[in-house]
Amino acid sequence: MELVKQWYARRIDRWEYDLATRSTDRVVRPFDWGSEWMANWPFSANAADIETKLRELNRIAVERSPEFFAYEPPRDFRLDGDTLRFTSAVDTPCAVNNTVEARYFPAKPRWKRGKKAVVVLPHWNSSPAQHVGLSKGIAEFGISALRISLPYHDRRMPSELTRADYAVSANVARTIDATRQSVIDVRSCYDWLQQQGYEDLGLVGTSLGSCYGFLASAHDERIRVNVFNHCSTHFADVVWTGLSTKHIREGIEDQIDLERLRPVWDCLSPVHHIDRFAGMNKRSFFLYATYDTTFPPEFSRDIVGRIAKSGADHKLVVMPCGHYTLGESPFKFVLGYQIVSFLKRNL
């Protein structure tokens, strides 16, 4: 039996590596503190050097996170066919990134389940076509879905990029700003959904979208049901150890180590927002993969253990695959069934 397990693990690992390395446009970018990206944050810090300043800003952002993720709701929502557009409440130097787009999948009319909807947050570097099948599947069972394009993705991507490098990168403050923008954009989607009469609201996040989704849910009581597909504790640990972010580590490891990187990305880490999350009446589905080399399982087990200790109502599913292979057959069909079933029972 042990030999079978070892053979299976090696096979998944090879499959995972093959899928992860198909992208040939990853760019190793130089480390940058990104001080200019802090200009529009809701508070400041006085420090002699930029690293100390960022550590202090992260401490404040964790302690005053409702203020950090606060926003003025957009006033220019417009639905064109199945595409919702609005101006992001976070203004960035990249003009194309400041218009949010989300595809709307209304629930099939044969279902009389009330006004229920979820926002679907895709993974990092997802294409516009990805997570559409999941969104349609959710709508088939009576729950409307709004699939948001994350900052610097899809039509929000600056022309000089081929990947969403500005969302997560070797630029410390820009990565924080992109995360803050994503959280606020997601919360803005619920403003529109409420305007359409939706009352029961949920969230489905995958990988980076799961991190963004956890931060959004921890700061928005309207989000009652959550699906976190891949989960982890510290943002920095995933970037430092993950296969998908190996090129980012290559750009920063000569300038900073993990022990210094972790506190300058603390405000992005779900682990620091668990108490706030647990204090709300939510029902959540956490999933991780046994052979994940992007979100290493030890980090997933850590945060799920902390969630359990907090008393938050949750369900856990562990899949016998990896990060990329979860999106392949047969695993993606098992996952889709699990997600839709959970939403039907709890939303």
N, C-alpha and C positions, 0 to 999 in steps of 0.2 A: 504493500500500500504506500509506503514511504517513497519507493522508487517511482510510483505513478505520480505522486504529488510533485516530486522533483522534476519529472519529465514535463508535466503540465505547466509548472512554474517557468521552466526554461522556454517552453513554446510560447506562452503568453508574453514573456519578456522579449523574445525575438520579434514577435508580432508588434508589440508596443513600440520597440525601437524602430522598426521599419516604418510604421505610421508616423512616428514623431519626426523622422529625418527626411520625409518626402518633401518638406518645404526647404527650398534652397536659397530663399531670399532673406534669411535672418542676417541682420547686420550687427556687428559688435560696435556699440556706440560708446564714446568716452564718458566717464563719470562726471557728473555735474551736480552741485548742490541745488541749482535752479532758484536762486534767491528772488529773481524777478517774478516767479509764479506765486509768491506769497502776498503780493500787493493787495489783492481783493479779499483776503481772508478776514473774518470778522474781528480778529484781535491781533495784537503784535507782541513782541518780546524784545527786551533790551539785552544784548549780549555782545561780548567783544569779538566773537568769531561766529561764523555761520553755523557750524555744527552744534555749538552750545545753544544758539538761537533756535534751531530746528528741534532740538531735544525739549526745550522749554515750550515751544509752540505745540508740540505733540502732547506734552503733559497737560497743558491748558485745554487742548482739543478733546482729550479724553475726559477731563473733569467737567468741561462745559460743552459736551458733545451736542446737546440740543441746539445750542447757539451756533456751533460749527456747521451743522447740517440744516440750519434754518434757511428759509427762502420766501420770496414773494411769489405767490402762484402766478403762472403765466396767464395772460389775458387774450392771447391770439391763437387759441386752439382752432385748427381747421382740418376737417376730414375731407380728403379728396379721394373718392373711390374707397379703397380699403386702407389708405395711408393717412395716418394722423401726423400732423406737423405742428410744432410750436417753438417759440424762441426759448432757449434754455435760460433758466434763472441765473446761471453762472456764465459770466462773460469771459471768454478766453481770447488770446491774441490770434487764434486761428478762426477766421470768420466762418468758414464752412462747417466748423464743428459746433457752432452756436445754434444751429437749427436742429432740433430733435425730430427724429422720424420713428414711427412705430406702425407696424401692420396690425390691422384690426380684424379679428375673426369672431364675428357674432355667433352666439350659440344657435344651434339649429332649432327652428321654431317648433319642432315636434315635441320638444321637451318643455315641461312646465315646472321648472325648478326655481322660479323666482329670478331675481336680478343678481346673478353671480358672475364674477369675472376675476381673472388672474392676469398679472403682468409677467411675461416670460422674459428672463434675462439670459441671453446666450453666453457662450464661452468666449474667451479672448481670441481674437482673430477669426471669429466666425464669419462665414459668408452670409449674404442676405437670404440665401435659400435654406440655411441651416436653422433648425428649430421650428421651421414652418410646419413640417409634418406633425410634430408634437402639438403645436398650437391648433392645427386643424383637428387632431384627435381629441383634444380637450373640448373644443367647440362641438364636436359630434355628440358629446355626452352632456350637453346642456349648460356648459360653462363658457362664457366668452373669454377670449384670450387677446392680449395686446402684446405683441412681440416687439420689444424696443431695440433699436440699434444703439449700442453703447457709444460713449464718446470716442472719437477718432476711428470709428468703424464705418464701413459701408460708404454712403454719400457724405458722411461726416469726416472722412479721411482726407487730410491735406494732400495735394497733388504730388508732393515730393516723396510720398510714402507708398509702399506696396503692402505693408503690414501695419497693424495698429500699434506701432512702436511707442507712440506718445501716451498710450494708456498705462503701460507698465514699462519702465525703462531704467536706464542708469542715471536718469535725471530725478533726483530725490523729490524735490518739491513739486515738479510737474506731475509725478505719479500720484502724489497726495491730492493735487488739484483735480486731476482726472477722476479720482475716486470720489471726491466730494461732489463733483459735477454729476457723476453717474447716480449717486444716491439721491441728489436733489431732482434730477430728471425723472427718476423712477417715482419718487413721491409726487411729482407733478402729474404723472400719468393717472394717479388715483384721483386727483382733482377733476380731470376730464371724465373719468369713469363715473364719479359721483354726479357730475353734471348730467350724465346720460341716464341717471336713475339707478345705477348699480349700488347695492346695499351690502352684499357679502363679498368681501375682497380677499384675494390671496396672491401668492407669489410663487414662481418657479424659477430658481436660479441654478445655473450650471457652471462649475469651475470658478473663473473670475466672477461670473454673474452670481454665483452662490455667495461669494464674499460681499459683493455689492448689495445683494439682496438681504443678507443678514444685517448689515449696517442700516439699510433702509427700514427694515422691519423693527429693529431695536429702537427706532426713532419715530415710528408712525403706528399709532394704535389702531388705525383703520385696517391694517394688514392682519387678518385674523388667522389665516392658514398659510403655512410655508412649506415649500419643498426645496431642500438644499442638496443638490446633486454634486457631490464632492464637497468636503469641508475640511477646514484646518484651523489652527490656532493663530500663529503669528504670520503676518504677511511676508516679513523678511525671510523667515525660514523656508517658505515655499520657493521664493525667488532664488535663494541661495542654494538649495538642494535639488530643485526640480529639473527634470530633463528638458522641459519646454523652455525654461529660462536660463539654460546653460550659457547662452550668448550674453545675457545681461550680466551674469556673474563674471564672465571674462572681461567685461568692460569696467567692473568696479573693484575687483578683488585686490588690485594693486594699490587702491586708494583707501579702502575701508574693509574691515572684517565684519563678520556676522554680529559680533557683540556690540559693535558700534552702529551697525545698520538697523538693528531691531528697534532701538528707542527712537530713531528718527522716522520710523514708519509705524510707531505704536498706535496712532489714531486710526489706522487702516485695519488693524488686527481685530477680528471678531472676539478674541479672548478677553479684550478689555471692555466689551459691551455686553457680556453675558448677564450681569446683574440687572441691567436695564431691560434686556430682552426677557429675562425670566419674570420680571415684575409685571408683565402684561399677560393677559389671558389669550394665549396663542396655542395652536396645535401645529406641530412641525414634524416633518419627515426628513431625516438625515440619511444620506447614503454615502458610502465610500467603497473603494475597490481594493481587494486584497493585494493586488500586484501593481498598484499605482506607483509610477516613478515620477509623476509630476506633483501630486499631492501625497507625499509619503504617508503610508497608513498609520505610522506612529503619531503623526500630528492629528489625523482624523480621530483616532481612538482617544487622544488627549481631550479634544474639544467635546466629543460626545460624552466622555466621562464627566467633564465639568458641567455640561448641560444637565446630565442626570443628577448630579450633586445639587444643582441649583433648584431642582424640583420642577423644571419646565416640562410641560406635557409634550412628549415626543415619541416617535417611532424610529427605529433604526433598521436599515437594510444594508447588508454587506454583500457585494457582488464579486464573484470569482474571476475577475478580469483586471485590466489596468485602466488608466485614464483615457487613452485614445481608443482602446478596444471596447470600451463601454458604448461607444458610438457605432459599433459594428454588429452585424448579425452573429449570434442570436441575442446578444446581450441588450441591444437597443430595444428590442421588442418586449423583453421581460421588464426593462426599466419603464418603457412607455405604459405598460399595463399597470405597474406598481404606482406610477404617478397619477394616472387617471383614476384608478380605484381609490387612492387616498383622497384625492380632491372630491370625488363624488360622495364619499362617506363623511367628509368633514366640513365641506363648504356649503 
